[in-house]
């Protein structure tokens, strides 16, 4: 068996592990908790991406990356429920609307359209975090986008050249690379 066959498993595992680590750091009060509503909405978007990715090509393992994000976002949501304060702002509304639009495309068109719409939705839902990090970088978050970039590269390599197969990891790679740049930027 070719080593590339294992890339989705490796990428999904390390990405899930870094999010579980992040949840642990929030619980240990080493990283400030944010709104559990934000993480809950990201978890919903990740779950939509998991379903759309699975139904678009169940044998191509595209669903492993967003399923790891879903599990990780669930853990961070729970950590933020324990350590944070619930708040609902325009950011969570953006996530909710994005989730609705992605689900609409998936259900009204097909799973491939759901993956593309979901990838766009989750990227748009992450823009407020980019704005926050451009104003006040929190380097404690750095391991998450670094590991996510590595996982995305593994998924891109193993995508067999499929447009839908590379769209989500490429969008996530670009987003997380920008986030890394913002986190490393000195004010």
DRENRO-250593 format. One record per residue: x, y negated, z of N, C-alpha, C, O in turn; residue in one letter. Coordinates in steps of 0.02 Angstrom, whole numbers, plus 50000, padded with zeros to 5 digits. Atoms other than C-alpha are relative to their C-alpha. Last residue first. Example, Ala and Ser with C-alpha at 12.3 -4.5 7.8 and 13.67 -1.06 7.14 Angstrom:
BEGIN
499585005949997506845005350357499614994550037499864989050045S500455005950000506155022550390500454994050000500974994150033A
This chain:
BEGIN
500365006450002501224774450841500494994250000500294988449999X499885004049940502274789550797499654993349992499684990149940X499895007250012501564801350668500094996450066499704997350113X499285001349994501774819750714500174992649990500724990450005X499784998249933499924822150751500744998550011500954997050066X500265004949953499424812650594500245001350071500384996750109X499675006450013500554823150484499774994650049500184990750073X499324999449975499914839050564500384993449992500724991150037X500045000449927498124833450532500695000650032500844997050079X500115007149984498534830050349499984999150075500264994450102X499365003350014499254847750337499954992550014500414989650043X499564998849942497684854250424500704997149989501024995150037X500265003549941496534846350294500495000750059500664995750091X499905007250011497604852050147499774996150062500134991750085X499295001450000497704869950212500134992549993500534989750031X499774999949930495854870350253500744998550006500954995050052X500295005949967495384864950077500234999650073500404994250097X499655005950026496594877750007499744993650032500134989350052X499345000849968495954891550121500394994049974500794991150012X500035001149928494154887950069500684999550032500814994750068X500275006649985494464886149882500004998550074500254993350095X499485004849979495664900749859499714993350023500064989350054X499554997049951494404915049854500544995250025500764995850082X500355000149936493084904449767500465002850055500435000550112X500125007049980494304901049626499664999750068499894996050112X500715001850004494894919249620499904992950024500164991050077X500135005150050496764920749591499284997949992499134993949947X500044997250068496934937349682499804994949948499504996749897X500665001450029496574929049850499915002649929499365002049902X500374993750008498054937149942499334999249964498955004049960X499584995050034499264922649919499605006349985499695009549933X499935002250069497894910049963500415005149960500235006849904X500634998750036497444919950119500044997849927499765001249884X500074992750008499254920450179499365001749962499365006249920X499514998050052499434901750146499955007649988499975009849931X500285001850065497844898750246500465001949943500235004249890X500524995250016498544908250395499704998649931499575003349893X499664993650015500134897750393499485005349980499585008949932X499675000750066499114881650382500335006649980500275008749922X500534999850051498004887650526500294999249930500085002749884X500174992950010499554891450631499455000649947499465005349907X499414996650028500184873650608499845007349985499985009849930X499965001050072498434866150630500625003449968500595005349910X500604997750037498194874750799500064998649925499975003349886X499974992950019499984873050866499405002349958499475006649915X499564998250056499904853950855500025007449982500015009049923X500414996550049498414850950972500425003049944500175007149904X500194993649971499544846551118499585004149952499545010249960X499554994850024500284833051005499855006950031500105011950007X499944995549942498774822051037500415006049977500155010649947X499814993050012498904807550913500085004050065500375001550113X499674997749939497954791750963500185007449992499805011850013X499975005349950497314781150820500405002050061500784998150089X499625005550030497704792850675500074994350050500564990650048X499294998449996497174807450785500434994649967501014993949984X499775000349930495454799850812500755001150005501094997550042X500015007149981495214796550625500264999350072500674994950086X499445003250034495754814350584500044992650020500594990050032X499404998049964494544820950715500624996949969501074994750005X499955003949938493144810650636500615001950042500914997650074X499735006750012493594818550466500014995850064500514992350075X499365001049966493324836350529500294993049992500784991450025X500135000049928491474836950484500644998950041500614996850098X500315006449983491944832050307499874999450075499964994150104X499485005150008493134846850297499724993150017500054989250052X499574999649941491824858450370500574995049996500814992650047X500345002249939490544852650243500465000150060500474995350099X500055007350003491704854050093499704997450065499924992350092X499325002549994492164871850142500014992349997500384989150034X499784999349931490334875850173500704997350010500844994250061X500355005149960489804868950004500225000350073500294995050105X499755006650022491144879349916499674994550041500014990050066X499305000649979490744894950016500274993149982500584989950024X499995000949928488874892549995500704999250027500824995250072X500165007149989489074890149807499994998550075500174993050095X499425003850021489954907049805499894992550010500334988950033X499505000249946488564914549910500624996049980500914992750022X499684993549987487224910049784500544999150053500684993650075X499604998450059486044896049730500295007150008500005012049985X500345001750062484604891749845500395001849937500105002549883X500644996650007485194901050000499664998549933499315002849906X499914992849997487034896149989499345003549985499315008149943X499664997950062486694878449932500075007649998499975010649945X500455001050056485414875950071500325002449934500005006049896X500484994549998486574883450201499514999549942499345004549911X499644994050021487944871250151499535006149998499565010149951X499875000450072486734856650160500355006349975500175009049922X500634999350036486094861850331500094999949925499805003949889X500204992949995487834864450399499365001249963499295006349929X499564996250044488354847250334499825007450001499825010749949X500235001350068486834839350417500425004049950500165006949903X500654996750008487274847650582499734999049929499485003749899X499914992750003489114842950569499345003549986499315008149945X499664998750063488704824750529500105007549991499975010249937X500535000650051487464824650675500295001349931499985004749890X500374993749997488864831150786499425000049949499255005149920X499554994750023489944816650731499645006749999499685010449950X500074999650072488514803950747500455005649972500305008249918X499885006450034488544807650932499875001049925499635006249903X500224999350070487924821251048500074993149968499744988349989X500215006350032488814822651214499825001549928500115005849896X500394999650061489084836951334499844993049975499634988750014X500655003049992490474834351460499645000349933499934998949881X500155006450032492004845151469499314997450017498975000150060X499555005549981492804858551577499804993249972500064988149995X499764999449931491554873051579500384993750022500294991450078X500605000149958490604868351421500215000150074499924996650115X500215007049995492284864151341499354999350040499254994250074X499515003549958492934881551378499794992850010499854990150065X500124997849931491334889251307500484996550048500284994550103X500645002849979491504878851148499865001850073499684997550113X499875006949983493344883551136499364996550023499374992550069X499605000349938492904901951145500144992950021500094991350081X500434997949944491504900151017500384999650066500114997250115X500425005749983492664890150904499515001750056499354997450097X499605005049965493924904350912499604994050020499674991550076X499854997349934492624917550866500404994950042500264993950100X500624999649963491984906950723500125002450071499884999550120X500165006849978493734902550663499365000050042499324996350092X499535001749946494164920950661499884993050026499924991850086X500254996349942492584924250560500464998950060500234998650117X500535003749965493094910150443499715003850060499455000750106X499765006549976494764918750405499434996250035499524994150092X499604999149939494084936650395500224993250028500204992350089X500385001549939492674932550273500415000350063500204997850115X500015007349992493814931950121499674997950066499824992650092X499795002049933494144950650145500034992450010500364990150056X499405004150009494024954549958500244996850065500744993250065X499404995950002492834969149984500644996049995501194998850003X499874996449937491374958550042500645004150000500945005050053X499534994750020491474946249895500205004150061500735003050089X499735001750065490194932049895500475005549974500525006649914X500474998250053489184940050034500254998249931500015000949881X500124992750002490644940050154499565001749941499725006349903X499394996750024491184922350113499915007549994500135010649946X499955001450072489404915750130500625003449971500585006149915X500524996550037489214924350298500054999049925500015003849887X499884992849994490884918650367499495003949959499665008349920X499454998250046490654901050299500155007550003500305010549951X500285000550068488974899750387500525002049949500385005649902X500424994150008489794906150547499675000049931499605005249899X499564994350012491164893050529499595006449989499775010549946X499745000650068489854879350510500465005949983500435008549927X500554998650046488974885650667500244999549927500085003849886X500124992749997490614886350764499445001949951499495007049917X499484996950043491004868650704499925007650000500035010849948X500185001250070489324863350776500525002849953500355005649900X500574995750016489724871750942499784999149927499615003949894X499754993250013491434863650945499445004749982499535009249941X499585000150061490664846450924500245007049983500195009349926X500455000550057489274850051051500405000049935500205003149886X500194993350023490564856251176499524999849941499495004749903X500714998549996491234838451179499865007249977500065009249923X500395004650040493104837651208499275002250006499105006650046X500594997250032494114845851344499664994549960499644988749980X500655002849982495814838451380499445003349961499505004549901X500235003950057497284850151356499314997550019498905001350045X499385002350030498244857251504499874995949937500304992149914X499955007349995496644858751605500674997349975500904992149998X499465001349951496864877651623500124992550011500564990650049X500214997349935495174880051538500514998650054500334997250111X500545004349976495704868551396499765002350069499674998250114X499685006249979497344877951380499484994950024499604991250071X499674998949936496394894351375500334993850028500324992550088X500544999549951495274887951236500295001150070500054998150118X500245006849991496844882851139499444999950052499434995550096X499495003449960497574900251163499774992950017499824990750074X500104997349933495954907751097500504996950049500344995450107X500605003249974496104895950948499835002750070499594998950112X499825006949982497904901450922499394996250026499454992050070X499595000349939497414919850932500164992850019500154991250079X500444998849943496004918050805500394999350065500164996250113X500435005949995497214910250680499515000750058499384995850094X499625005449970498514923650715499584993750007499674989950055X499814998449931497254937650687500384994250032500224992150088X500585000449957496454930350531500165001050074499894997750117X500225006949996498124927250448499404999150046499394994550086X499505003749962498774944650490499784992750009499794990150065X500044997749931497184953250433500494996150045500324994150100X500615002549969497074942850274499945002150074499714998250115X499995007249987498934945950238499344997450031499374993550078X500065001449928498844964950257499954992650016499784990850073X500644997449977498504968550073499874998350073499294997550094X500485005550009499974957350030499315002250023498904998050043X500005004049938501094971150102499494994349996499234992250048X499645006250007500614982649955499944995850065499404995750095X500425005950000500005000050000500454993750000500964993550034X
